[in-house]
Amino acid sequence: MKIKWQDYIEERKDVMVGKPTFKGTRLTVEFILKQLGAGMTQQELLAQYPTLEPDHLRAAMLYAADVVTMDQSIYQ
């Protein structure tokens, strides 16, 4: 089943200083991606953060892929 990250992730100035978070939570996409990158498994994340669902993790990866494909370069 295909999902859209926009259904799970939002940016609100009044939540976590506008960083992308999972809707209805204060968990940032950045934090979850860093945990995955550091070696935490999806099962560990889901157990530690009960508000997360597997589709949230998929949405985070889709979001990251869209950010990487943006036309702007972070290197000058």
N, C-alpha and C positions, 0 to 999 in steps of 0.2 A: 504494500500500500504506500503510495506516494504521499508525503506530507509537505506542507509549506512551513518554513521556519517562522513566518510572520504570524502564524496561528498560536505560537508558543512563546515568542520573544517580543519584548517591548522596550522602549526607551522613554522614561518619564523623568523629568527634571527633579521631581520631588522624591524619587526613589533611587538610592545609591548614586546620587549626583549625576543622574542621566545615563549611567552606563547601561548597556543592554542586560536586562534581567528576564528571568522566566516569569511570565504573567502571574500575578497574584503572590509572588515571592520576593524576597530580597536577595536571592541567589543570583550572582552575576554569571553570565556566559563565560566571561574571562576566567573566573575562579574554577568553574567546572572543567573548562578546557585545560587549564593548568594542572588540575588534579589528574586528568586523564593522561596528559603528557608526562607527568611525574611517575606514572605507573599504576595509579589507582585503577582498579577494574570498574567496569560499568556496574557490576553486581555490588561492589563495595560502596560505590556512590549512591546507588538506589537504596541500600540498607541504611547508610548513614544519614541520608536526607529523604525522609519519607514523603515529602511533597513532590519529589521528582518522579517522573515516569520514564520508561524507555524512549518514548517519543520526544521528551525534552532533550535527551542526549543526542538523538538523531538531529533534532532541530539545531542544536548547538554546532554540530559538525557542518550542517548545510549553511548555517549563518557564516561560519568561518570560511567556508569555500567561497561564498559570495563576496565576502570582504577581500579575500585574496585576489579575486578576479577583477576588482575595481581597476579603473584606468589610472589611478593615482599611484605613484611610487613613493614609498617611505624613505628611499635612499636618495640623497642629493649628490 
